[in-house]
Structures are given as C-alpha cells and as structure tokens.
Amino acid sequence: MPSKNYKRRKFIKESTLAVFSGILGMDVVFGSNMPEGYIPVLLQDRESLKSFGKNSALIVLNDKPWNVETPAHLLDDKITPADKMFIRNNGLLAPKTDPSNWKLTIKGESVLSEKTYTFQELKSKFVSHTYQLVLECGGNGRGEFYPPTEGNQWGVGAVHCAAWTGLRLKDLLDDVGIKADAVYVGYHGTDVHLSGDANREAISRGIPIGKAMQDETLIAYAMNGKDIPMVHGYPLRLVASGYPASVSGKWIHAISVRNKVHDGSKMEAPSYMVPKTPVEPGANISDENFQIIESMPVKSLITFPKSGAEFGLTRKLEIRGHAWAGEKKVKSVSYSIDFGSTWQSCNLESPANRFAWQHFNAQIQFPQKGYYEVWAKATDDSGISQPMVVPNWNPKGYLNNACHRIAVKVV
C-alpha cells in the first residue's frame, strides 16, 4: 500500500501539473518526468506574461506565487484592460474548471441554513450589476519603505480599476438568510497552497458584515464585459473595493458568514495589518499591537507622460492620471514642479460610481530648460492629503500613499 508521503508527493505533482497546464493552455507532454520543483522554461521568463494574456512590459516580482506589477504609464486607460492588470496571488493558481460544474456554498455560524448555488443560478436568479471598482494591493508602494520590509517590493503599479459585473453579495445573503449575530464574512477559494497541502488554504480573508452589505460589493462573474481571466479569479470572485485587494477573493467556492472576525489564512497578525500606533522603523511589534487594514488611504498616480519624458520648452506638458481614496471620495488633486514648495490645481472628474477612481489632468508650462519632477497630491473629502514622504513605517510595508513623482527633461 502506498505510504502517506508517496500519496502527498503524488498529489503535489498532479496539482502542479494541472496549474502548469492551465497557464500554458495545453497539456505538458511528459510532465510526469519533470524533476521535483522544476518550472517549464516558458514560465521561467517574461514569455510567461503572454501565457497570462499580459502586456510583456509588466514586471514579474515573483513566480511562486505569481506577483506581477504594472508600470505606471501602462495604467493610463480609464478602465484598466485585462492585459495591463497587476497580479497578486498567495498560492498556486486554481486548476481550470468548467463553470457548468461550479457551485458556491454559503455557510457559517450565522446563516439560517447552509445553501448551495450553481454558477447558472447565480447568473439567472439574481439581478446583475456593473461597477468600475479599484482594487489595490495593501503592499503597493512597499519598495519605498526604509529599512526594507518583508514581501514583494512593489513600486506603484499594484492597482487597477476594471468594470466588474455580478450579483450583489447582500442580495445573496438576503436570499440565504443570516442571523442577527453576523459580524464578518470570509471567502474560500480553490487556489492551491504553496506547499501543495490540500488541507491548507492559500488565503481565506474576509470583510465586516457592513462592508459585505454595501451595494458595490459583488460576487463577480465578468470583467470588462467578458469572462473573468483565469489569473484574476475565473469563474467567480469576490470584489470588495476600497479595502486591500486581498479581501477580494478569487476562484471562490464558498463563503462563511461568521459571528466573529473571520479566522482564515492571512487573517492572523501581521498579515494585512499595521501597528495600532506609530512605531520606530525596524521595530519588532507583538501580535496584539496590530490592527486589520480596512479602508485604503487617499492616493494618486500620474499615468502620462512616462517618467523620463523629454520635450521642448515652448510646449505645454499635459499630465493625466487617476486618484482614489478607499471608502472616501477624492475632493481635489494638485501638482507641483518645485519639489512640493507650491501646488497648482488639476482638473478632476467625478467618479463613474462609488469606488471608481477619478481621472485628473493639467497643463504645465515650465519656466526654463532643465530637469524637473512633477509630483501629484490627492486630498479626500475629509481633508486628508497624501504625504510628500513615505508615511509611517510598518513591518509589512503596507499603505504607502506618498505623492507619486515622475521625472521630466525640458530641452
């Protein structure tokens, strides 16, 4: 009889092969002969981005799990296309599946009774809604912290705003029926833990029940008018904009309605948490002194021109970009060309809907030839502005919302 270790190794190898086949879109012939831990050549370099349907200019930070950043100038679209969306995973990609066999189960201590829906029931039984929604990694901007912190050293491109279509989570919960003691909702996906252990979830985070009941919190089955790309959660994912993107679970097959804060994988300190009070850079913090990140801070991004642009003195420079503010609305965006000494107002558009980013633009006339930096600063509707320098250091490098800067050469 095969040993437990043999069965475990066999499961890991079969799961890994399934993931590779899903990424490549075809079977890995002779895949059973691959050495343990081996990654096919096509997935070892930038060609892997093409297999995800991504622009080849995206930056691969990690491939186990996949973490891929978008350069700022590629985020110029008002609605981010799939090929320019960043990737942030915590485990191996979920095996590709047939949506006709997909089911979503609503369970937990605070449901009246457990209930399961087919994929088609979710699409036909409930009214569909479409919203433009910002998703931003909690660690976006981590690379600017000093001393350096753990994790992928993101620049500023771990953010996007796509048009998501699906049913409202609150409509689903109303249909199931939840108890008065419900305080949190947690998700469960089919992505594979990095260890290959089928008994461990790669990530299972959640949101307070109040966030779950917002109109814009969706169980999404389409993105930008098409099926959700595999790497972004096909066939079904949670989208809860305004909070770190880690709460918007991919490949979800179950939702738990809890009578306590969800205690799934990556809900423990210090994952997606920051110190309750400011700490000295490099300090060690005990777990009880952390708090869960909820609303993301106000932020802006210059998407045009690309940093390093060069142009003539007689010409005005048009800048444009986006701004967002978690659960709040952006009130204004300003720019500076004198390292923050003075600020000028940008034109700012209203959001397409709550949680959509807001587009800004301005025309800049430079006084003389030379090197400049254009800084952007957004202010939310409670009067809080982006800091000019990296904000409070924290052990995991979360919530850096310092002003975005690009370099400009006037010749």
Disulfide bonds with the S-S distance in Angstrom:
none
